[in-house]
Amino acid sequence: FPGRFGWGYDGVDLFAPTRLYGRPDAMRRFVDRAHAQGIAVILDVVYNHLGPDGNYLGCYSDTYTTDRYDNEWGDAINFDGPGSGPVRTFFLANAAYWIDEFHLDGLRLDATQQIFDRSSPHILAELRRAVARAARGRATIVVGENEPQDVRLLRPLDAGGHGLDALWNDDFHHSAMVALTGRNEAYYRDHRGVPQEFVSALKHGFLYQGQWYTWQQQTRGTPTFGLPPAAFVTFLQNHDQIANSGSGRRGHTLAAPGCWRAMTALMLLGPGTPMLFQGQEFAASAPFLYFADHTPELAAQVAAGRAAFLKQFPSLNSPAMQAHLAPPHEEATFVRCKLDHGERERHRPVLDLHRELLRLRREDPVLRNRRPGGLDGAVLGDEAFVLRFFGGDGDDRLLLVNLGHDLPLLPMPEPLLAPPAGRAWATVWTSEDAAYGGDGTPPLTDGPGSWTLPGHAALLLAARTTHGIEPPEGKHG
């Protein structure tokens, strides 16, 4: 991409790692080093438009792009019109190139709703096959961003789908941010952040699967039934959403600390595939703003366009807030966004929270068995809910989440709260542990048949055997 800094989404030479990070062999060494540590590397690729400054494909042919479709960022790529054959070959070769030449483990496809193709097979289906061939037997993953939530991208190739492995779940993010901040402006307006949304999101993936979506004045989404939970990427932050806050503030600075820890537990222990944004795991203090270095004339246009985009948020539509927006083309904007890796130690409780949750996700025999139909959930209060993970033979787990005040539960007419026969619930993890910066958790049980869910907290319970434990006298029936 052009310029001295940028997000990388205005690509102009799709076969070259940016010079800003080193030469191609440096990237190969990076991938090899990651693999030696057991880390897969997935590249975020942009196949929906080309950068406005420095792209030269149009010098060779005017059929690389088309005006047949409206594209949010410029001319759409010509995947299905006259002369599209070589264009398809170019992009398929590019996808294969990264897998073959750099041994990458997969791709993340940016804004697939802006990849237009009315031909058959669809370019995305062909891309998935190209990635698999280039891997030469290695496992690969292809993840898509798709705002309309079209699960055709996830259906198998032999069933008429595009064969992608996962899609980003914007619904989960939107509900979480509404619950954590109390704000549902602009594209958050169709999410209330209530417990039922989290129960449904973790059970079914997308919340909108064909219902009316008032923000867009049309229906949104497609049914997800039958898809594995891992096909839905859940997140609390990403580059777009943080930058769209105007100030670039990260989520942990906008939410109550206990609620942020509880929501982190929900994301990392839930059945979807969790995604952390850079520095989230240690509560990075650096903002993440929109930055792009362009020629002066184009830079002014980009800055104006960015400001106009953020006006959809009423809170950012005042002259005072518009004047406060960081200029994307200024180097100081870019520098402010750099991570301070020393915070990994200075914010060690946050890092430990993420490490322990990931350990539980990986090692707990019930939580790691993320199968369709493997959990159920129920609303317990205005801001509280329970998820039950079924382990078989009564080896179940409960995840209790309360984003509100302390909540007494008496009576408890909710069968998901009942322990399996011959077992009792025992708390095995709490987000309010002092090791994570919490304020401690009082005993969950107030007395026989009475619980109090602590406010701003998440608790994980396991069903333990009760051999040799007699029921309290006088409490039968």
C-alpha positions in Angstrom: 0.0 0.0 0.0 1.2 3.6 -0.6 2.6 6.0 1.9 4.6 5.8 5.1 1.8 4.3 7.2 -1.7 2.9 6.8 -4.1 0.2 7.7 -3.1 -1.8 4.6 -6.6 -1.9 3.1 -5.7 0.3 0.1 -3.6 -2.3 -1.6 -1.8 -1.5 -4.9 0.6 -4.3 -5.4 -1.1 -7.5 -4.1 1.9 -9.8 -4.6 4.3 -7.8 -2.4 4.6 -7.6 1.4 4.8 -4.0 2.3 8.3 -2.5 2.2 7.6 -0.9 5.6 8.0 -4.2 7.4 11.0 -5.6 5.5 11.7 -7.7 2.4 9.8 -10.8 1.4 12.3 -13.2 3.0 11.8 -11.4 6.3 8.2 -12.3 6.1 9.1 -15.9 5.3 11.3 -16.0 8.4 8.5 -14.5 10.5 6.1 -17.2 9.4 8.7 -19.9 10.0 9.3 -18.6 13.5 5.6 -18.5 14.3 5.2 -22.1 13.1 8.1 -23.1 15.4 6.1 -21.7 18.3 3.0 -23.5 17.3 1.3 -20.4 15.9 -0.6 -20.3 12.6 -0.5 -17.2 10.5 -3.5 -15.9 8.6 -3.3 -13.0 6.2 -6.0 -10.3 5.9 -6.5 -9.8 2.2 -8.6 -7.2 0.4 -10.2 -8.5 -2.9 -13.1 -6.0 -3.0 -11.3 -2.9 -4.3 -7.9 -1.5 -5.1 -6.2 1.5 -3.5 -6.9 5.0 -5.0 -3.3 6.0 -5.0 -0.5 4.0 -6.7 -2.4 1.1 -8.3 -1.2 0.4 -11.8 -3.5 -2.4 -13.0 -5.6 0.0 -15.0 -2.6 0.9 -17.1 -2.6 -2.6 -18.5 -6.4 -3.1 -18.9 -9.6 -1.3 -18.1 -11.4 -4.6 -17.4 -9.9 -5.1 -13.9 -12.7 -3.0 -12.4 -16.3 -2.4 -13.3 -19.0 0.3 -12.8 -21.8 -2.4 -12.9 -21.9 -2.5 -9.1 -21.9 0.2 -6.4 -18.8 -0.2 -4.1 -18.3 1.6 -0.8 -14.6 2.3 -1.5 -14.3 2.9 -5.2 -14.6 0.8 -8.4 -15.7 -2.8 -7.8 -13.5 -5.6 -9.1 -14.7 -7.2 -12.3 -15.3 -10.8 -11.5 -18.2 -11.6 -13.8 -18.3 -9.0 -16.7 -16.6 -8.9 -20.1 -12.9 -9.6 -19.7 -13.3 -11.0 -16.2 -11.5 -14.3 -16.9 -8.0 -13.0 -16.5 -9.1 -10.9 -13.6 -10.3 -14.0 -11.8 -7.1 -15.7 -12.6 -5.1 -12.8 -11.2 -6.9 -12.8 -7.8 -7.0 -16.6 -7.5 -3.2 -16.7 -8.2 -2.7 -14.1 -5.5 -4.6 -16.1 -2.9 -2.6 -19.2 -3.8 0.7 -17.3 -3.8 0.5 -16.4 -0.1 -0.2 -20.0 0.9 2.4 -21.5 -1.4 5.3 -19.0 -1.3 5.0 -17.9 2.3 3.5 -21.0 3.9 0.6 -19.0 5.4 -2.1 -21.0 7.0 -5.1 -19.2 5.6 -6.7 -16.0 4.7 -9.2 -13.5 6.2 -11.3 -12.0 3.4 -12.3 -8.3 3.9 -15.9 -7.2 3.3 -17.0 -10.1 1.1 -20.4 -8.3 0.6 -18.5 -6.0 -1.7 -17.1 -8.9 -3.8 -19.7 -9.0 -6.6 -20.0 -12.1 -8.8 -23.2 -13.4 -10.4 -21.4 -16.1 -12.3 -21.0 -19.7 -11.4 -18.9 -20.9 -9.7 -18.6 -17.9 -7.4 -15.2 -16.4 -7.1 -15.1 -17.2 -3.4 -15.8 -20.8 -4.0 -13.0 -20.9 -6.5 -10.7 -19.1 -4.1 -11.4 -21.6 -1.3 -10.3 -24.4 -3.7 -7.3 -22.5 -4.8 -6.1 -22.1 -1.2 -6.6 -25.8 -0.5 -4.6 -26.8 -3.6 -1.8 -24.4 -2.8 -1.4 -25.8 0.7 -0.5 -29.2 -0.7 -2.1 -31.2 2.1 -1.6 -28.7 4.9 -4.6 -27.6 6.8 -5.9 -24.1 6.0 -8.6 -21.8 7.2 -10.5 -19.1 5.3 -12.5 -16.6 7.3 -14.8 -14.0 5.9 -16.2 -10.7 7.0 -19.7 -10.4 5.7 -22.0 -7.7 7.0 -25.3 -9.2 5.5 -24.5 -12.4 7.4 -25.0 -14.7 4.3 -24.3 -18.2 5.5 -24.0 -19.4 1.9 -20.4 -18.5 2.4 -20.2 -21.2 5.1 -22.0 -24.0 3.4 -19.9 -26.8 1.9 -18.8 -26.5 -1.7 -20.6 -29.7 -2.6 -23.8 -28.3 -1.2 -23.7 -25.1 -3.3 -21.9 -23.0 -0.8 -18.6 -21.2 -0.9 -16.8 -23.5 1.6 -15.4 -20.8 4.0 -14.6 -22.0 7.5 -15.9 -19.1 9.5 -17.6 -15.6 9.4 -17.2 -12.7 11.8 -20.2 -12.4 14.1 -20.9 -8.6 14.2 -24.1 -9.3 16.1 -22.3 -10.6 19.2 -20.0 -7.5 19.1 -22.9 -5.1 18.8 -24.9 -6.6 21.6 -21.8 -6.7 23.8 -20.9 -3.0 23.2 -24.5 -1.9 23.9 -24.6 -3.8 27.1 -21.2 -2.5 28.2 -21.6 1.1 27.2 -25.3 1.7 27.3 -25.1 3.4 23.8 -26.9 2.0 20.7 -26.4 4.8 18.2 -26.2 4.3 14.4 -25.6 0.7 13.4 -26.0 -0.5 17.0 -29.6 0.6 17.1 -31.1 -2.9 16.4 -29.3 -4.4 19.4 -30.4 -3.9 23.0 -27.6 -5.7 24.8 -30.0 -7.8 26.9 -29.4 -11.3 28.3 -31.5 -13.0 25.7 -29.3 -11.7 22.9 -26.2 -13.3 24.4 -28.0 -16.6 25.0 -29.2 -16.6 21.4 -25.9 -15.6 19.9 -24.0 -18.4 21.7 -26.6 -20.9 20.7 -27.3 -19.9 17.2 -24.4 -17.6 16.0 -26.1 -14.7 14.3 -29.0 -12.9 15.9 -30.4 -11.6 12.6 -31.2 -14.5 10.4 -33.8 -12.9 8.1 -35.7 -10.5 10.4 -36.3 -6.8 9.7 -33.4 -4.6 10.4 -34.5 -1.1 11.0 -31.0 0.5 10.5 -30.9 -0.7 6.9 -34.7 -0.7 6.3 -34.5 -4.3 5.0 -34.2 -7.8 6.2 -30.8 -9.0 7.3 -29.1 -12.4 7.7 -29.8 -16.0 6.8 -30.6 -19.1 9.0 -27.6 -20.7 10.6 -29.1 -24.0 11.7 -26.8 -26.9 11.3 -23.6 -24.9 11.2 -20.9 -25.7 13.8 -20.3 -23.2 16.6 -16.7 -22.7 15.5 -18.0 -21.1 12.3 -18.8 -17.9 14.1 -15.9 -15.6 15.1 -16.8 -13.7 18.2 -15.1 -10.6 19.3 -15.4 -7.5 21.6 -13.0 -5.3 19.5 -11.6 -5.0 16.0 -9.8 -2.3 14.1 -13.0 -0.9 12.5 -15.1 -0.8 15.7 -12.5 0.9 17.9 -11.7 3.5 15.3 -15.4 4.1 14.7 -15.7 5.4 18.2 -14.1 8.6 17.0 -11.6 8.8 19.8 -10.2 5.4 19.1 -10.7 4.3 22.7 -10.6 0.6 23.5 -13.5 -1.2 25.0 -12.0 -1.7 28.5 -11.8 2.1 28.9 -15.5 2.5 28.1 -17.0 -0.3 30.3 -17.0 -1.0 34.0 -14.0 -3.1 34.8 -16.0 -6.0 36.2 -18.4 -6.1 33.3 -15.5 -6.1 30.8 -13.9 -9.1 32.6 -17.3 -10.9 32.6 -17.8 -10.3 28.9 -14.3 -11.4 28.2 -15.1 -14.7 30.0 -18.3 -15.1 27.9 -16.4 -14.6 24.7 -13.4 -16.9 25.5 -15.4 -19.7 27.1 -18.3 -19.6 24.6 -18.5 -22.1 21.7 -17.7 -19.5 18.9 -14.1 -18.9 17.7 -12.8 -16.0 19.8 -10.8 -13.2 18.3 -8.7 -10.7 20.3 -7.6 -7.4 18.8 -3.9 -6.4 19.2 -3.1 -5.6 22.8 -6.5 -6.5 24.1 -5.0 -9.3 26.1 -3.1 -6.9 28.2 -5.5 -3.9 28.2 -3.3 -1.8 25.9 -3.7 1.9 26.6 -2.9 3.1 23.1 -6.0 4.1 21.1 -6.6 2.8 17.6 -7.5 5.5 15.1 -7.9 5.6 11.4 -4.6 6.5 9.8 -3.6 6.7 6.1 -0.7 8.5 4.4 -1.7 9.8 1.0 -0.8 12.7 -1.3 -2.0 16.1 0.1 -5.1 16.3 -2.2 -6.2 12.8 -1.6 -5.4 13.0 2.1 -7.8 16.0 2.5 -10.6 14.0 0.7 -10.0 11.0 2.9 -10.2 13.1 6.1 -13.4 14.7 4.9 -14.9 11.3 4.0 -13.9 9.8 7.3 -15.5 12.7 9.2 -18.7 12.4 7.1 -18.9 8.6 7.8 -18.7 9.2 11.6 -21.7 11.6 11.5 -24.0 8.6 11.5 -23.3 8.6 15.2 -25.3 11.6 16.7 -22.7 12.0 19.5 -20.0 12.6 16.8 -22.1 14.9 14.7 -21.5 18.1 16.6 -19.0 20.7 15.5 -17.0 20.2 18.7 -16.6 16.4 18.2 -15.9 16.8 14.5 -13.1 19.2 15.3 -11.8 16.7 17.8 -11.3 13.9 15.2 -7.6 13.0 14.7 -6.4 13.8 11.1 -5.8 10.4 9.4 -2.8 11.7 7.4 -0.8 13.1 10.3 2.0 10.9 11.4 1.2 11.7 15.1 -2.1 9.9 14.6 -0.3 6.8 13.5 2.3 7.0 16.3 -0.3 7.3 19.0 -1.6 3.9 18.0 1.6 2.0 18.6 1.5 -0.6 21.3 3.6 -0.3 24.5 4.6 -3.9 25.0 5.9 -3.1 28.5 2.2 -3.0 29.5 2.2 -6.8 29.3 3.9 -6.8 32.6 2.5 -3.6 34.0 -1.0 -4.9 33.3 -0.2 -8.5 34.2 -3.6 -9.2 35.9 -5.4 -8.6 32.6 -2.9 -10.9 30.8 -3.3 -13.6 33.4 -7.1 -13.3 33.0 -6.9 -14.0 29.3 -4.3 -16.8 29.8 -6.4 -18.6 32.3 -9.6 -18.4 30.3 -7.8 -19.7 27.2 -6.4 -22.5 29.3 -9.8 -23.5 30.5 -11.1 -23.3 26.9 -8.3 -25.6 25.8 -8.1 -28.1 28.7 -11.5 -28.3 30.3 -13.1 -31.5 28.9 -16.5 -30.0 28.6 -15.7 -26.5 27.4 -13.3 -27.8 24.7 -16.0 -30.0 23.3 -17.8 -27.3 21.2 -20.4 -29.3 19.4 -23.8 -28.2 17.9 -26.5 -28.4 20.6 -23.9 -28.7 23.3 -25.3 -25.8 25.4 -28.4 -24.1 26.4 -29.1 -20.9 28.2 -31.7 -18.9 30.1 -32.4 -15.3 31.3 -32.1 -14.9 35.1 -32.7 -11.2 35.4 -32.7 -7.9 33.5 -28.9 -8.1 33.2 -28.1 -11.7 34.2 -28.2 -15.0 32.4 -26.9 -18.6 32.6 -25.3 -20.9 30.0 -25.2 -24.6 30.6 -22.6 -26.7 28.8 -23.5 -30.3 28.6 -20.6 -32.7 29.1 -22.4 -36.1 29.1 -22.9 -38.4 32.2 -23.8 -35.3 34.2 -20.4 -33.7 33.8 -21.8 -30.3 33.0 -20.7 -26.7 33.5 -22.6 -23.5 34.3 -21.4 -20.0 33.2 -23.3 -17.4 35.2 -23.0 -13.8 34.0 -24.4 -10.8 35.8 -23.7 -7.3 34.3 -26.0 -5.6 36.8 -26.3 -5.4 40.6 -26.1 -8.3 43.0 -29.0 -10.5 42.1 -30.7 -12.8 44.7 -32.2 -15.9 43.2 -35.0 -17.2 45.4 -37.0 -19.1 44.2 -35.1 -20.6 41.3 -37.7 -22.0 38.8 -35.1 -22.5 36.1 -34.2 -26.1 35.3 -30.8 -25.2 33.9 -29.7 -24.2 37.4 -30.5 -27.7 38.8 -27.4 -29.9 39.2 -27.2 -33.3 37.5 -28.5 -36.2 39.7 -26.1 -37.1 42.4 -24.0 -34.0 41.9 -23.7 -30.5 43.2 -22.4 -27.3 41.7 -18.9 -26.0 42.8 -17.4 -22.7 41.7 -14.1 -23.3 39.8 -13.5 -19.9 38.4 -14.6 -16.3 38.9 -13.8 -13.1 37.0 -13.6 -11.2 40.3 -10.6 -13.1 41.6 -8.0 -10.6 43.0 -5.4 -12.1 40.6 -7.3 -10.5 37.7 -7.8 -7.2 39.4 -11.2 -8.1 40.8 -12.7 -7.3 44.2 -13.4 -10.9 45.3 -16.5 -13.0 45.1 -18.8 -13.7 48.1 -20.1 -17.2 48.4 -22.7 -18.0 45.7 -25.0 -19.9 48.1 -26.8 -17.9 50.8 -28.5 -21.0 52.2 -30.4 -24.0 51.0 -32.0 -23.2 47.6 -30.8 -19.6 47.6 -28.2 -18.0 45.4 -27.0 -14.5 45.0 -25.2 -13.7 41.8 -22.6 -11.1 42.4 -22.8 -8.0 40.2 -20.4 -7.2 37.4 -19.1 -10.8 37.4 -18.9 -14.1 35.7 -18.7 -17.4 37.5 -17.9 -20.9 36.1 -19.4 -23.8 38.0 -18.7 -27.5 37.6 -20.9 -30.4 38.5 -19.1 -32.4 41.2 -20.1 -35.8 42.7 -21.6 -35.8 46.1 -20.8 -39.3 47.3 -21.1 -39.5 51.1 -22.9 -36.2 51.4 -26.2 -36.5 53.2 -29.1 -34.1 52.5 -29.8 -31.6 55.3 -32.2 -32.9 57.9 -35.7 -31.6 57.7 -35.2 -30.2 54.2 -36.7 -33.1 52.2 -39.5 -32.5 49.8 
